[in-house]
Amino acid sequence: MYMASFHSRSSNSNGNHPASSFSLLLLFLLLASASVSASETVPKAMSQPATGNFDGGPVVPTTPLVTFLERVQEIALATFGKKDFDPKLYVDLSLKSGLSTTVTAFHKLPRNASESVSAPDFKEFLHEYFDGAGDDLVYAEPPDFVPEPDGFLPKVKNPQVRAWALEVHALWKNLSRRVSGSVLDRLEFHTLLLLPGPIVIPSSRFREVYYWDSYWVISQPPILSAMVYDIYNRTGDFDFVKKALPALLKEHQFWNSRIHKVNVQDDQGGNHTLSRYYAMWNKPRPESSTIVYSSFHQNYLSMRNTSDFTTLAITSILPIDLNIFILKMELDIASMAQIVGDNRTAESFLKTAQARKQAINSVFWNEEKGQWLDYWISNGTSSQECRRWKASNQNNNAFASNFVPIWIDLFNSDTCIVEKVRKGFQSSGLLGAAGIATSLTRSGEQCNYVAYKETGAMHEKYDVEKCRDIGGGGEYIPQTGFSWSNGAVLAFLEEFGWPEDLKIGCNWVMHCGDEL
């Protein structure tokens, strides 16, 4: 999908409510924080221990090809060492011959006493039996791309900023791909999931499109329903909505299935249903498995020490941002069902959305902090068990995601709530000199214009504490490209514009932060 210009509007796009200025500015900062992250901060699912095992059901097994490529990844690490090692490279390889033939050749590689393979032998093996990572995608000329679309960023009056925006817009052309025709003939030789149309990839290392990131390319945040609804608002394509609605209903059902659904009883005795992340998988991601295993030597998903990255406890937390995304999905589905004349579905989803809003305020809202806080699930053995709400289970650490509810009208139209959130954000400590941090904890993991002019590229990560510095750290080298950075910048410029007499650079960033 290719967009001539990028539309950042959601349900609050008209900006007519009294709290509009703060809401829109905070929205931009929240959007930017996804790509403009401080050093970067610790994932939020590791800040407090929680206990309990859940009846998640059977673990989905990996495919024989992925299992084999993980083994290739392990040998590559042992052979080439950690310096400049990118584990994702090896699970992105595609076979030249059948899997059994390749596995046989792999086992025949000469090994020394420690089972290591010499670098020359391993390089020869890779060359003989694999095509390069990313070769299953080829460049696709965007059929509707034009250097300067009609109606492109009409609010941007500063010629310097407009020229930069056009340069960023031009990057979409460089990031356009389609699946190679050769993949169709031998699907079993590839780990790439087949897609029928052209795509926009995030960057060179991220050689494929991702569900989570796809909406970021257009605006924010990553939800299929919001993407569909924005496209409808731009095009008025009734048939597109009618075609997409069944898929949206299926996605909503997925996020409200047994393993994702959690019941919480509030302190007033009210019962609420919310959603959590839960993958049917109990191992590290294949593209980083060697790093995880060599660094941690323990189960990736079950540990909860608050000091490092090994403490991820994703299934033990109810995230505020996920539930806001699903609430937006429910509102979108209600609106689109009404568009296609399915009033029964529209009414049902409006009721569901209202129930989730009440659940969000009952479980996540913290009056003292002026934020919605993630909620830890404690001492449960079943995902269907109704847990009693405890104030101590709220995660009191500050995260940018705590302010995501302001994104939608159900919350940003309430002037009183917006004022409380504004004060909560100001006192959160998240606002840095050049943006907002994702959290206040430095993990060593991880403004656009200045960095672009100095490096000639849009970056995946930025340092919010110092204007013009790019981010670093993490399990791979930070990438340039970069689709969600591009999308956030263009969405910001379309929504807010840029006055002709307002300079752009580090001084503006500081002024913006001071005024907030």
C-alpha positions in Angstrom: 0.0 0.0 0.0 1.3 3.4 -0.9 0.1 6.7 0.3 0.7 10.0 -1.5 0.6 11.8 1.7 0.3 10.7 5.3 -2.8 11.2 7.4 -2.4 11.4 11.2 -6.0 11.9 12.1 -7.9 9.7 14.5 -11.2 10.4 16.2 -9.9 13.6 17.6 -8.7 15.1 14.4 -11.0 18.2 14.3 -9.2 19.6 17.4 -12.3 21.6 18.5 -12.5 20.6 22.1 -11.0 23.0 24.7 -8.0 20.8 25.5 -7.0 20.5 21.9 -3.6 22.2 22.0 -2.2 20.2 24.8 -3.7 16.9 23.5 -2.3 17.4 20.1 1.2 18.3 21.3 1.2 15.4 23.8 0.0 13.2 21.0 3.0 14.2 18.8 5.4 13.6 21.7 3.9 10.2 22.4 4.1 9.3 18.7 7.7 10.5 18.4 8.7 8.6 21.6 8.1 5.3 19.7 11.0 6.2 17.4 12.7 8.9 19.5 13.6 6.8 22.5 16.1 7.7 25.2 19.1 5.5 25.6 16.7 3.4 25.4 14.6 2.5 28.4 13.8 -0.8 30.0 10.7 -2.6 28.6 7.9 -1.9 30.9 7.0 -5.5 31.6 10.0 -5.9 33.9 9.6 -3.3 36.6 7.9 -5.3 39.3 7.7 -9.1 40.0 4.5 -11.0 39.5 3.7 -14.6 40.2 1.5 -17.2 38.7 1.4 -19.6 35.8 -1.4 -19.4 33.3 -3.3 -22.0 31.3 -2.1 -20.8 27.9 -2.7 -24.1 26.1 -0.4 -25.9 23.8 2.8 -24.2 22.5 2.9 -23.8 18.8 5.9 -25.7 17.4 8.4 -24.0 15.1 8.9 -25.3 11.5 11.8 -27.6 10.7 13.3 -24.9 8.5 13.4 -22.3 11.3 14.7 -24.9 13.7 17.6 -25.7 11.3 18.3 -22.0 10.7 18.6 -21.4 14.4 21.3 -24.1 14.5 23.0 -22.4 11.6 22.8 -19.2 13.6 24.5 -20.9 16.6 27.4 -22.2 14.5 27.8 -18.7 12.9 28.1 -17.1 16.3 30.7 -19.7 17.3 32.6 -19.4 14.1 32.6 -15.6 13.5 32.3 -14.3 17.1 30.1 -11.6 18.6 31.6 -8.6 16.8 29.2 -7.3 14.2 27.2 -10.5 14.5 23.6 -10.2 13.5 21.6 -13.3 14.3 18.6 -12.2 12.2 20.7 -12.6 9.0 20.7 -16.4 9.4 17.0 -16.9 9.8 16.4 -14.7 6.8 18.4 -17.0 4.5 16.6 -19.0 1.9 17.6 -22.4 0.7 19.0 -23.2 -2.7 18.4 -27.0 -2.3 15.9 -29.0 -0.3 16.1 -28.9 3.5 17.2 -32.5 3.9 20.1 -32.0 1.4 21.2 -28.9 3.2 21.0 -30.5 6.6 23.1 -33.4 5.4 25.7 -31.0 4.1 25.7 -29.1 7.3 26.4 -32.2 9.4 29.2 -33.2 7.1 31.1 -29.9 7.8 34.5 -30.6 9.3 34.6 -29.9 13.0 37.4 -29.7 15.5 37.4 -31.2 19.0 35.1 -28.4 20.3 32.6 -29.0 17.5 33.5 -25.6 15.9 33.6 -25.1 12.1 36.4 -23.2 10.4 35.4 -19.8 9.0 36.4 -20.7 5.4 34.5 -24.0 5.5 31.4 -22.3 6.9 31.5 -19.4 4.4 31.7 -21.9 1.6 28.7 -23.8 3.0 26.6 -20.7 3.2 27.5 -19.7 -0.3 26.7 -23.1 -1.8 23.5 -23.9 0.0 21.8 -20.5 0.7 20.6 -17.4 -1.2 21.3 -14.1 0.5 19.1 -12.7 3.3 16.5 -10.5 1.7 16.9 -12.0 -1.8 13.3 -13.3 -1.6 12.1 -9.6 -1.8 12.9 -7.4 -4.8 12.5 -3.7 -5.4 9.1 -2.6 -6.4 8.5 0.7 -8.2 5.6 2.4 -6.4 3.0 2.9 -9.1 1.4 5.9 -7.5 4.5 7.6 -6.2 5.0 11.3 -7.2 7.8 13.5 -5.9 5.4 16.1 -4.6 1.8 14.9 -4.3 -1.2 17.3 -4.7 -2.1 18.8 -1.4 1.1 17.7 0.3 1.5 19.2 3.8 -0.5 22.4 3.1 0.2 23.7 6.6 3.9 23.6 6.2 4.8 27.2 5.1 8.6 27.2 5.9 10.5 26.4 2.7 13.3 24.8 4.6 11.0 22.4 6.5 9.0 21.7 3.3 12.2 20.7 1.4 13.1 18.4 4.2 9.6 16.8 4.3 9.9 16.1 0.5 13.2 14.4 1.1 11.6 12.2 3.8 8.6 11.5 1.5 11.1 10.4 -1.2 12.4 7.7 1.1 9.2 5.6 0.6 10.4 4.9 -2.9 13.7 3.4 -1.5 11.8 1.2 0.9 9.3 -0.4 -1.5 9.5 -4.1 -2.1 7.5 -7.1 -3.4 7.9 -10.8 -3.0 10.1 -12.3 -5.7 8.4 -14.6 -8.2 10.8 -17.4 -7.4 9.4 -17.6 -3.8 6.0 -18.8 -5.2 7.7 -21.9 -6.8 9.4 -23.0 -3.6 7.6 -21.7 -0.6 9.2 -24.4 1.7 12.6 -22.9 0.9 11.8 -19.6 2.6 10.9 -18.3 6.1 9.3 -15.2 4.5 5.5 -15.2 4.7 4.0 -14.7 1.3 2.2 -11.3 0.6 0.3 -10.7 -2.6 1.0 -7.0 -3.0 3.9 -4.5 -2.7 5.0 -3.5 0.8 7.1 -0.8 2.5 9.8 -2.3 4.7 11.2 -0.5 7.8 14.9 -0.6 6.8 17.7 -2.7 5.3 17.9 -5.1 8.3 14.2 -5.3 8.7 13.7 -6.8 5.2 10.0 -7.6 5.6 6.8 -6.0 6.7 5.6 -6.5 10.2 2.0 -6.3 11.5 3.0 -4.3 14.5 4.9 -1.7 12.5 2.7 -1.4 9.4 0.4 1.3 10.6 3.4 3.4 11.9 4.4 3.8 8.2 1.2 5.8 7.6 0.6 7.4 11.1 0.2 6.0 14.6 -0.1 3.6 16.4 -0.1 0.1 15.0 -3.7 -1.1 14.7 -5.3 -2.5 11.6 -8.7 -1.0 12.3 -7.2 2.5 12.6 -5.4 2.1 9.3 -8.6 0.9 7.5 -10.7 3.7 9.1 -8.2 6.4 8.1 -8.1 5.1 4.6 -11.8 5.2 4.4 -11.9 8.7 5.8 -9.5 9.8 3.1 -11.0 7.9 0.1 -14.6 7.2 1.0 -14.2 3.7 -0.4 -17.3 1.8 0.8 -16.3 -1.5 -0.8 -12.9 -1.4 1.0 -14.6 -1.1 4.4 -17.1 -3.9 3.5 -14.2 -6.1 2.5 -12.0 -5.3 5.6 -14.7 -5.6 8.3 -14.6 -9.5 8.6 -10.9 -9.3 9.1 -11.2 -6.7 11.8 -13.8 -8.8 13.6 -11.4 -11.7 13.4 -8.6 -9.6 14.8 -10.8 -8.4 17.7 -11.8 -12.0 18.5 -8.1 -12.9 18.6 -7.3 -10.2 21.2 -10.3 -11.3 23.3 -9.7 -15.0 23.1 -9.2 -17.1 26.3 -5.5 -16.7 26.6 -5.6 -13.0 26.0 -8.6 -12.2 28.2 -8.2 -11.4 31.9 -11.0 -10.6 34.4 -10.5 -8.1 37.2 -12.9 -7.2 40.0 -12.5 -3.6 41.1 -12.7 -2.3 44.7 -16.5 -1.5 44.2 -17.3 -5.1 43.2 -17.5 -4.4 39.5 -16.2 -7.1 37.1 -14.1 -6.0 34.1 -12.5 -7.8 31.2 -9.2 -6.6 29.8 -6.6 -7.9 27.4 -2.9 -8.9 27.6 -0.2 -10.0 25.3 0.2 -13.8 25.1 2.1 -15.6 22.4 1.8 -19.4 22.0 5.5 -19.6 22.3 7.9 -20.3 25.1 11.3 -19.7 23.5 13.2 -16.6 22.3 12.4 -15.2 18.9 14.4 -17.2 16.3 16.1 -14.0 15.0 17.7 -13.4 18.3 17.8 -16.8 20.0 21.6 -17.2 20.1 21.9 -13.8 21.9 19.3 -14.7 24.4 20.6 -18.2 25.1 24.3 -17.2 25.3 23.6 -14.2 27.5 20.9 -15.4 29.9 21.0 -19.3 30.0 17.5 -19.4 31.3 13.9 -19.2 30.3 13.3 -15.9 28.5 9.7 -15.5 29.4 9.5 -16.6 33.0 12.0 -14.4 34.8 11.2 -11.3 36.8 14.3 -9.9 38.4 13.8 -6.1 38.1 17.5 -5.4 37.2 17.8 -6.4 33.5 16.4 -7.5 30.2 16.0 -11.1 31.4 13.1 -10.1 33.6 10.4 -9.9 30.9 7.1 -11.1 32.3 4.8 -10.2 29.4 2.0 -12.5 30.2 1.8 -11.2 33.8 0.9 -7.7 33.0 -2.2 -5.9 31.7 -0.8 -3.1 29.5 -2.7 0.2 29.3 -1.5 0.8 25.7 -2.7 -2.5 24.4 -6.2 -2.0 25.9 -6.4 1.5 24.4 -5.5 0.1 21.0 -8.3 -2.5 21.4 -10.7 0.1 22.6 -9.9 2.2 19.5 -10.5 -1.0 17.5 -13.9 -1.5 19.0 -14.9 2.1 18.3 -13.6 1.8 14.7 -15.5 -1.4 14.1 -18.7 0.1 15.5 -18.3 3.1 13.1 -17.5 0.9 10.1 -20.3 -1.5 10.8 -22.7 1.4 10.8 -21.2 2.6 7.5 -22.0 -0.8 5.9 -25.5 -0.9 7.5 -24.8 -3.6 10.1 -26.5 -1.9 12.9 -26.5 -4.9 15.2 -22.7 -5.2 15.1 -22.4 -1.4 15.5 -24.5 -1.4 18.6 -22.7 -4.4 20.1 -19.3 -2.9 19.7 -20.4 0.4 21.1 -21.4 -1.4 24.3 -18.2 -3.4 24.3 -16.2 -0.1 23.9 -18.0 1.5 26.8 -17.4 -1.5 29.0 -13.7 -1.4 28.2 -13.5 2.3 28.8 -15.0 1.7 32.3 -12.5 -1.1 32.8 -9.6 1.1 31.8 -10.6 3.8 34.3 -11.3 1.3 37.1 -8.1 -0.8 36.7 -5.5 1.6 35.2 -6.3 5.1 36.3 -4.2 6.6 39.1 -5.7 9.9 40.3 -2.6 11.0 42.3 -0.2 10.6 39.4 -2.6 11.8 36.7 -1.7 8.7 34.6 -3.1 5.3 33.6 -0.7 2.7 35.0 -0.1 -0.8 33.8 -1.5 -3.5 36.1 0.3 -6.6 37.3 -1.6 -9.9 37.5 -0.8 -11.8 40.7 -1.3 -15.3 42.0 -3.5 -16.7 39.3 -3.6 -20.1 37.8 -6.2 -19.5 35.2 -6.7 -16.8 32.6 -10.4 -16.9 33.4 -10.1 -16.5 37.1 -11.5 -13.2 38.3 -8.8 -11.3 40.2 -9.5 -8.7 42.9 -8.0 -5.3 42.1 -5.2 -4.1 44.4 -3.7 -0.6 44.3 -0.3 -2.2 45.0 -0.5 -4.1 41.7 -0.4 -0.9 39.6 3.0 -0.3 38.1 4.0 3.0 39.5 6.9 3.6 37.1 6.5 6.3 34.5 6.2 5.2 30.9 5.3 7.2 27.8 2.6 4.6 27.2 0.8 5.7 30.4 -0.5 8.6 28.4 -1.8 6.8 25.3 -5.5 7.1 26.3 -5.3 10.8 25.4 -5.2 9.6 21.8 -8.9 9.0 21.5 -12.0 11.2 22.0 -13.4 9.2 24.9 -10.6 10.6 27.0 -9.3 13.7 25.3 -12.7 15.3 25.1 -12.8 15.4 28.9 -11.2 18.8 29.8 -10.9 17.8 33.4 -9.1 14.6 32.6 -6.8 16.2 30.1 -5.7 18.9 32.6 -4.9 16.1 35.2 -2.9 14.2 32.6 -1.1 17.4 31.5 0.1 17.9 35.1 0.9 14.2 35.4 3.0 14.3 32.3 4.9 17.5 33.4 5.8 15.9 36.7 6.5 12.4 35.2 10.2 13.1 34.4 9.8 11.7 30.9 10.2 15.0 29.1 13.7 15.5 27.9 15.6 18.2 26.0 14.7 16.6 22.6 11.6 14.6 23.2 10.2 12.2 25.7 11.7 9.0 27.0 9.9 5.7 26.9 10.7 5.3 30.6 13.0 6.6 33.3 15.2 3.5 33.5 18.3 3.4 31.4 19.0 0.0 29.9 21.6 0.9 27.2 19.0 -0.4 24.7 17.8 2.5 23.1 15.3 16.0 16.9 14.7 14.2 13.6 15.6 17.2 11.5 19.0 17.9 13.0 20.1 14.3 13.0 18.9 13.9 9.3 20.9 17.0 8.2 24.0 15.8 10.0 23.8 12.1 8.9 21.8 12.2 5.7 19.4 9.5 7.0 16.3 9.0 9.1 17.1 6.9 12.1 15.2 4.3 14.0 16.2 5.6 17.5 17.0 9.1 18.8 18.4 10.2 22.2 15.7 12.4 23.8 18.2 13.9 26.3 20.4 15.6 23.7 19.2 17.1 20.5 20.9 15.8 17.3 22.2 12.5 19.0 20.9 9.2 17.6 20.1 6.2 19.8 22.2 3.1 20.3 22.5 -0.2 22.1 20.1 -3.1 22.0 20.6 -6.4 20.4 21.4 -5.1 17.0 22.9 -2.0 15.4 20.3 0.8 15.2 18.9 1.1 11.7 18.4 3.9 9.2 15.6 4.1 6.8 13.3 4.4 8.6 9.7 3.8 8.1 8.1 4.6 11.4 10.4 7.6 11.9 9.3 8.8 8.5 5.7 8.3 9.2 5.7 10.0 12.5 7.5 13.1 11.1 5.2 13.4 8.2 2.1 12.9 10.3 3.3 15.5 12.7 3.9 18.0 9.9 0.5 17.4 8.3 -1.4 17.8 11.6 0.4 20.8 13.0 2.1 22.4 9.9 5.1 24.7 10.3 4.9 28.6 10.2 7.1 30.3 7.7 8.9 32.4 10.2 9.6 29.6 12.7 13.1 28.2 12.6 13.7 24.4 12.9 16.4 22.8 14.9 17.5 22.2 18.5 16.4 25.6 19.7 12.8 24.9 18.7 12.8 21.6 20.5 13.9 23.2 23.7 11.3 25.9 23.4 8.6 23.4 22.7 9.5 21.4 25.8 9.6 24.6 28.0 6.1 25.7 26.8 4.6 22.3 27.5 
